[in-house]
Amino acid sequence: MALAARMTAVVPLVGAVATAAALTGAAFFTVAHAGCADTGRFVERGGVVEYVGGCVDGADLPAVPQKAENARYDVQP
């Protein structure tokens, strides 16, 4: 009976560790096969830190809306 109680306590732990290992492996696989040769770097210019390089181009990002709709506050861009 004591062995059954121990097994009942260990099974969720083993499942959680296996799930964590699988998710970690999936994350490493995704990063390794991202297809980006230039990883980019952080550069400080004029007291501001900028991300330079990488695979994301500013033209690929969605445009910033010119007017934000906010019922409480008048937001000016």
C-alpha positions, 0 to 999 in steps of 0.5 A: 500500500505504501508503494502505491501511495508513493507512485501516486505522488511521483506520477504528477511530478514525472509528468510535469518534468517531462512536459517542461523538458518537451517545451524546452526542447521545442523552444530550442528547436524553434530558435535554432531553426528561425532562419536569421543569420543576424541576431542583432545587438543593443547599442547605446546612442545619445543615452537611448538604447536601441536594438540594431540588426536582427531579422525584423525590419521596421517596414514589416511592423504594423503602422502606428495609428495617428489617433488613439481612440480613448473615451477617458483621455484625449491622447495626442501622438 
